Structures are given as C-alpha cells and as structure tokens.
C-alpha cells in the first residue's frame, strides 16, 4: 500500500530520536534528567544558559522517573511539547532509569502534502 496514495493531503512528522548516556560536551537536542541523577534541573538550567542562552526550555515532570526534560526551543516550534515530550519519555524509560542524565539527538522531518483543486 503506497503511503502517498492513502493520504490526499495533511501533515505527518517523521521523528528519529537517538538516546545515549550524558557525556561532555553535554548538550544535544534534549536531556532527560533523572530524579536521582547527579545533577538536577536547576544545574541543567545553569548549564544550558551558559552554553546557549535562551535556546532551551526546561519542562518539569511529575510522576515520572525523570524530573525534567531540557529541550531545544526550535524543536518545540516544529512539534508541540505535548506531542514530542511523551515520545521522548517513552523511549527514555526503556533504556534508562531515574539515576541517569540521558541526552537525546532528535531529527525531525516534516512531510507536508496538499491537494489543490484545478
């Protein structure tokens, strides 16, 4: 079944996420900060403000093994946080726990297809 013939118009997003353990240099597109990680959200905020002021948002989390997600604002301009953050969390929980800080490299390709009446 051909994907492009199924959908006459609309928008879809293909999202690739690469998760790995936190290293130096510390920032990618997002960080998942575990509740029992060596650094907390406030230290992550100071770090991103020094490295790249005003380019990251910190989203505090409740009832998750991660205390916060530090994410590049430009990604949230493409995909709303209520759609992107749960996806990152879902995958992060599979490979990590609350003691880690996980960095994520995120590549987003937005596919736009429209039909015009001739």
C-alpha positions in Angstrom: 0.0 0.0 0.0 1.5 3.3 -1.1 1.6 5.8 1.8 1.3 8.8 -0.5 -1.8 7.5 -2.3 -3.5 6.8 1.0 -3.4 10.4 2.1 -4.6 13.1 -0.2 -3.4 15.9 2.0 -2.3 16.6 5.5 0.8 16.7 7.6 2.8 14.0 9.2 6.1 14.1 11.0 8.8 11.5 10.9 10.7 11.6 14.2 14.1 10.0 14.8 15.4 10.0 18.3 18.9 9.0 19.4 19.4 8.4 23.1 22.7 7.9 24.8 24.3 8.5 28.2 25.2 12.0 29.2 28.8 13.0 28.2 30.9 16.1 27.6 30.1 18.2 25.6 26.8 18.0 27.5 24.1 19.2 25.2 22.3 17.8 22.2 18.7 18.5 21.4 17.3 17.3 24.7 18.3 16.0 28.1 16.3 13.7 30.3 17.2 14.5 33.9 16.5 11.5 36.3 15.1 12.2 39.7 18.2 10.7 41.4 20.7 11.9 38.8 24.0 13.6 39.8 22.7 16.9 38.5 19.2 18.3 38.9 17.0 20.5 36.7 18.4 23.8 38.2 22.0 22.7 37.4 20.9 21.8 33.9 19.3 25.2 33.5 22.5 27.0 34.5 24.5 24.8 32.2 22.3 25.5 29.1 22.1 29.2 30.0 25.9 29.3 29.9 26.3 27.2 26.7 23.4 28.5 24.7 21.3 31.2 26.4 17.6 31.4 25.6 17.8 28.3 23.3 16.4 25.7 25.6 13.2 25.2 27.7 13.1 23.1 30.9 9.9 21.1 31.3 9.3 19.8 34.8 7.7 16.4 35.1 5.6 14.8 37.8 5.1 11.0 38.4 8.0 10.1 36.0 11.4 8.6 36.6 12.8 11.8 35.1 12.5 15.1 36.9 12.7 17.3 33.9 13.3 17.5 30.1 15.7 20.1 28.9 14.8 20.6 25.2 15.8 22.9 22.4 13.2 25.5 21.7 13.5 25.2 18.0 12.2 21.6 18.2 9.2 22.8 20.1 8.5 25.3 17.3 8.1 22.3 14.9 6.4 19.8 17.2 4.3 20.9 20.2 5.7 19.8 23.6 2.6 17.8 24.4 3.3 15.5 21.5 7.1 15.4 21.5 7.9 15.1 25.2 5.8 12.0 25.8 7.5 10.3 22.9 11.0 11.1 24.3 9.9 10.0 27.7 8.5 6.7 26.5 11.8 5.8 24.7 14.0 7.2 27.5 12.2 5.0 30.1 13.1 1.9 28.1 16.8 2.4 28.2 17.4 4.3 31.4 16.3 4.9 35.0 16.0 7.7 37.5 19.7 7.8 38.3 20.9 8.9 34.8 21.0 12.0 32.7 20.3 11.0 29.1 21.0 13.1 26.1 18.8 12.8 23.0 19.6 13.8 19.5 16.4 14.4 17.7 15.9 14.8 14.0 12.5 15.9 12.7 11.4 15.8 9.1 8.0 17.3 8.5 6.3 15.9 5.4 3.6 18.3 4.0 1.3 17.1 1.3 -1.5 19.2 -0.1 -4.0 18.7 -2.8 -5.1 21.6 -5.0 -8.3 21.8 -6.9 -7.6 22.6 -10.5 
